[in-house]
Amino acid sequence: MKKSTIAIRAGAILAVLSMLFCLCACGTQEVQQGEKNITVTVVYEDKTQKEFEITTDAENLGDALYEQKLVTEEEHKTGFYNTIDGVRADYTLDKAWWCFTKGGEMTTVGANDLAIADGEVFEITHTPA
């Protein structure tokens, strides 16, 4: 009985340590300090595109977009973006939304939590229902 209790505790400790390792290794983004040059391409509902070359000291995409006046102050505060470059896409109205991608891959965090580094390329695409 005593050996099985020790085995269970050891297994539990190993499981917790494994989870902590995964969270630390996979769940963090390295934040690059200082000036960065990034490219943001906005793809509008009619499929036209506008490219923005942004030089910024911001640590995340939301701050960089706000500095360039591509998003409103209110939406920047909430982190929920319906308006990009003055164009509205509102899921509650017409089921449209803005899809944020980095290098063609959908981001796993919101713009305000998306760390940026020099040379990165982002896309913001108006996505209909």
N, C-alpha and C positions, 0 to 999 in steps of 0.2 A: 504494500500500500504506500509506503513511504517513497519508494523508487518511482512510482507512477506520479505522485504529487510533484516530485522534483522534476520529472520529465515534462509535466504539464507547465510548470512555472518557467522552465528553460525555454520551452517552445513559445510560450507567451512573450517572454522577453525578446527572443529572436524575431518574432513577428512585429513587435513594436519597433525594434531597432531597424528592421527592414523598411517599415512604413516611413519612419523618420528620414532614413536615407533617401528614399524615393521622393519625399516631399522636398527635401533640401536640394537634391540634384535636379529634379524635374520642374519644380514649381517656382523657381526664382528666375528673374531676368536680370542680367547684368546691366546696370545703369551707367551709361557713358557720360561723364561730366564734360563741360566745355562746348565749344562751337561745333556744330554738326551741319552737314549739308545732306538734305533728304529730298526725294522727289515724291510728290503726291499727284496722282492722276485722278481727276474726277470724271466719271462716265455718267452722263445725264440720261434722262428718260428716252430721248430721241437718239441715243447712242453716240452723240457727239462727245468729244473729250476735250478736257482742258488740263494742261500739265502745269504744276506749280513747283518751281525749284525753291526750296525753303532753306535758309541759313538760320540756325537757331541755337540757343543755349538751353532750350527746354529739354527736360528729361523724358517726356512722354508725348505721344502724338496729339492728344487732346490739347495740351498747352501750346504746341507748335501751330496747330490749326487755329486756335484762338488768337495767338499773336498776329497771324496773317489775316485775321477777320474773316476766315472761312466758315466759322461757326459763331453762333450768338453767345453772349455772356451767360444768359439764363441756361441754355442747353449745356454750355461748358461746365457750369456749376453742378448740374445734375448728372452729366455724363451720358445723357440719353439724347442722341442727335437725330432730329427730324429735318433740320435745315443745313445744307451744305452749299456754300457759295451762293447763298440767297435763294436756293431752290428747295422747296419743301417736298418731302416724301413722308407721309404720315399713315402708318398702318391702320390707325383707328378710323381714318377717313376713307382711304381707297386701297388698303392692304399693301401699299408700297413701303419700302424701307431702304436705308442705305447700308450696303454690305461693305465692310472694311476687310481688305485683304493685304497681305504683305508678301511680295514676291509671288503673287498668284494664289496663295493659300489663305483661306479664311482665318482671321485672327481668333484666338481662344479667349482673349480678354478684351474689355472695352478700350476705347481710344485713350481714356484718362489713365489707364493702367498699362498701356502698351509702351514699354521702354523703346527709345529710338537710339540708333547708332549712326555714325557718319556713313553715307553712301547707300543707306537703305531706300527701298522703293515701296511705296504704298499705293493702293488703289481704293477709291471709294465709288461704288457703283450703285446707281439708282436701280432698285430691284422691284419690279412690279409683282403683284400677287400671282 
